[in-house]
Amino acid sequence: MSLLRSTIEFSNRILGRVKRSRKMAVPIVMNGNDDVRLNLGCGLAVTNGWLNIDGSLNALVAAMPPSFHVWMYRLTGAKRYYSESEYCRLLRDHVFIHHDLANGIPLHDGVADYIYSSHFFEHLYRDDVKHLLNECYRVLKHGGVLRISIPDLEYAIDLYLSGNKDEMLQNYFFVEDGESHYARHKYMYDFEMFSSLLRDAGFADVQRCQFQEGAVPDIDALDNRPDESIFIEAKK
């Protein structure tokens, strides 16, 4: 990692700490409905009508002028997955809040109808996961639905037992990305383990769902990696 990128990453983490206790009103997101939809730890896996909350550099620069988007594209790992034009379009056409979710959700109580998160919770330490699930419960309206997709620990173990040991270790347990602190995996779960955390946070009706099936809207666009993922929904 270059010195410039290291300095920016460090500054981003410090900024996340500075903003850790803030609470704000829900920004207006036009989705043709009255409901509020939150996409947590989204990176750039976004779709129309959702408020995207993320601690990445991408979310930080999304509200800045387009010239900053081009500059950031050249510094971030996004160039491995997106063209410059696609990257700039995603930042321009969607609503982001820059916030380190390990510190909670920067919104007031009972404002969200739906919360979605895909392949993010494994990037948090277990105590931070517990805190964030409590925050999800706090921010959801009564009857609101949380949908979480995470890597399946059982799938990873099956890889190991079938002889794919390096793939299992590198993809699930020792994920390293020198370009971002947030890319590393901190913990792994199976369905029973994560269900227990959801119930401890107060959630009810915890269900394992199929890929792109459930009560949360737009999962045909948001769900990904069906073979290696657990899809879980729970209600407040």
C-alpha positions in Angstrom: 0.0 0.0 0.0 1.3 3.4 -0.9 2.1 6.1 1.7 -0.7 8.2 0.4 -3.3 5.4 0.5 -2.1 4.4 4.0 -2.5 8.0 5.2 -6.0 8.2 3.7 -7.1 4.9 5.3 -5.8 6.0 8.7 -7.6 9.4 8.4 -10.8 7.5 7.4 -10.7 5.4 10.5 -10.1 8.4 12.7 -13.0 10.2 11.1 -15.2 7.1 11.8 -14.3 7.5 15.5 -15.1 11.2 15.5 -18.5 10.5 14.1 -19.3 7.4 16.2 -22.0 8.9 18.4 -23.9 11.1 15.9 -27.6 10.6 15.2 -29.2 12.1 12.1 -32.6 12.3 10.3 -33.1 9.9 7.5 -32.1 11.5 4.2 -34.7 11.5 1.5 -34.3 8.5 -0.9 -36.8 8.3 -3.8 -38.0 4.8 -4.2 -41.7 5.3 -5.1 -42.7 4.1 -1.6 -43.0 5.6 1.9 -40.8 2.9 3.5 -37.2 3.4 4.6 -34.7 0.8 3.4 -31.1 0.6 4.8 -28.2 -1.2 3.2 -25.5 -1.7 5.8 -21.8 -2.3 4.9 -22.8 -2.2 1.3 -19.5 -1.2 -0.4 -20.7 -0.5 -3.9 -23.3 -3.3 -4.0 -26.3 -0.9 -4.1 -29.6 -0.5 -5.8 -32.1 2.3 -6.2 -34.3 3.3 -3.3 -32.0 2.3 -0.5 -30.0 4.4 1.9 -26.5 3.0 1.9 -24.4 3.2 5.1 -20.8 2.2 4.9 -17.4 3.1 6.5 -15.4 2.9 3.2 -13.7 5.7 1.4 -16.2 5.3 -1.4 -19.0 6.3 1.0 -16.9 9.2 2.2 -16.4 10.8 -1.2 -19.9 10.0 -2.6 -21.3 13.4 -1.6 -18.2 15.2 -3.0 -17.9 16.8 -6.5 -17.4 14.3 -9.4 -13.7 15.2 -9.7 -13.1 13.6 -6.3 -14.8 10.4 -7.5 -12.3 10.1 -10.3 -9.4 10.7 -8.0 -10.7 8.2 -5.4 -11.2 5.5 -8.1 -7.5 5.5 -8.8 -6.7 5.0 -5.1 -9.2 2.4 -4.0 -9.6 -1.3 -4.8 -12.8 -0.5 -6.7 -10.8 -0.5 -9.9 -10.4 -4.2 -9.7 -14.2 -4.7 -10.1 -15.6 -1.6 -11.8 -14.8 0.7 -14.7 -14.2 4.3 -13.9 -17.5 5.3 -15.4 -19.4 2.7 -13.5 -17.8 3.6 -10.3 -18.6 7.3 -10.7 -22.2 6.5 -11.7 -22.7 4.4 -8.6 -21.5 7.2 -6.3 -23.5 9.8 -8.2 -26.8 8.0 -8.5 -27.2 6.5 -5.0 -27.4 8.0 -1.5 -24.6 7.1 1.0 -23.9 7.9 4.6 -20.2 7.5 5.7 -20.2 5.8 9.1 -18.2 3.1 10.8 -20.9 0.6 11.6 -18.8 -1.0 14.4 -20.0 2.1 16.3 -23.7 1.6 15.5 -26.2 3.1 13.1 -26.3 6.9 12.9 -30.1 7.2 12.8 -32.8 7.7 15.4 -35.0 5.0 16.9 -37.7 3.2 15.0 -37.2 4.8 11.5 -36.5 1.8 9.2 -38.9 -0.6 7.6 -36.2 -2.9 6.2 -32.5 -3.4 6.8 -30.3 -5.5 4.5 -26.7 -6.5 4.7 -24.6 -8.8 2.5 -21.2 -10.2 3.5 -20.4 -7.5 6.0 -20.9 -8.9 9.5 -18.0 -11.3 9.1 -15.8 -8.2 8.8 -16.6 -7.2 12.4 -15.3 -8.5 15.7 -18.0 -10.6 17.5 -18.6 -8.0 20.2 -19.2 -5.4 17.4 -21.6 -7.7 15.7 -23.6 -8.0 18.9 -23.7 -4.2 19.2 -24.7 -3.7 15.6 -27.6 -6.2 15.9 -28.8 -4.3 18.9 -28.6 -1.2 16.8 -30.6 -2.8 14.0 -33.3 -3.7 16.4 -33.3 -0.2 17.8 -33.5 1.5 14.4 -36.2 -0.8 12.9 -39.9 0.0 13.3 -42.1 -2.6 15.0 -42.7 -5.3 12.4 -39.6 -4.2 10.5 -37.5 -6.9 8.8 -33.8 -7.5 8.9 -32.1 -9.7 6.2 -28.5 -10.7 6.5 -26.3 -12.7 4.2 -23.0 -14.0 5.5 -20.5 -16.7 4.5 -21.6 -20.1 5.7 -19.1 -21.7 8.1 -20.4 -25.1 7.2 -19.6 -24.5 3.6 -16.1 -23.4 4.5 -15.5 -26.5 6.6 -16.8 -28.7 3.8 -14.1 -27.1 1.5 -11.5 -28.1 4.0 -12.7 -31.7 4.4 -12.9 -32.1 0.6 -9.2 -31.2 0.3 -9.6 -27.5 -0.7 -7.7 -26.4 2.3 -5.9 -23.3 0.9 -9.2 -22.0 -0.7 -10.9 -22.4 2.7 -8.2 -20.7 4.7 -7.5 -17.8 2.2 -11.2 -17.1 1.3 -12.8 -17.4 4.8 -10.4 -17.3 7.7 -7.3 -15.4 6.7 -8.6 -12.9 4.2 -6.0 -10.2 3.8 -6.2 -7.1 1.8 -3.4 -4.6 2.3 -5.5 -1.9 0.7 -8.2 -1.8 3.4 -8.6 -2.6 7.1 -12.3 -3.3 6.5 -11.6 -6.2 4.0 -10.4 -8.7 6.6 -12.7 -11.3 8.1 -12.9 -11.2 11.9 -15.3 -14.1 12.6 -17.4 -16.8 11.0 -20.9 -18.2 11.7 -23.2 -21.0 10.9 -27.0 -20.6 11.0 -27.4 -21.7 14.6 -24.7 -19.4 15.8 -26.0 -16.3 14.1 -29.6 -17.1 14.9 -28.7 -17.1 18.6 -27.2 -13.6 18.3 -30.3 -12.3 16.6 -32.6 -13.7 19.4 -30.3 -12.3 22.0 -30.8 -8.9 20.4 -34.5 -9.2 20.7 -35.5 -10.4 17.2 -38.3 -12.9 16.6 -39.3 -15.2 13.8 -35.7 -15.9 12.8 -35.7 -17.9 9.5 -33.2 -19.3 7.1 -34.2 -18.2 3.6 -33.4 -19.2 0.1 -31.4 -17.1 -2.3 -33.5 -14.2 -3.6 -36.6 -15.3 -1.6 -38.0 -13.5 1.4 -39.9 -10.5 2.8 -37.3 -7.8 2.0 -37.8 -5.9 -1.3 -35.2 -5.8 -4.1 -33.4 -9.0 -3.1 -33.3 -10.1 -6.7 -30.8 -7.2 -7.1 -29.1 -7.3 -3.7 -28.6 -11.1 -2.9 -25.3 -12.6 -4.2 -23.0 -15.6 -3.8 -25.8 -18.2 -3.3 -23.6 -21.2 -3.0 -21.4 -20.0 -0.1 -23.9 -17.9 1.8 -26.5 -18.1 4.6 -29.5 -15.9 4.1 -31.4 -15.1 7.3 -34.4 -12.9 8.0 -35.7 -11.8 11.4 -38.5 -9.5 12.6 -38.7 -6.9 15.3 
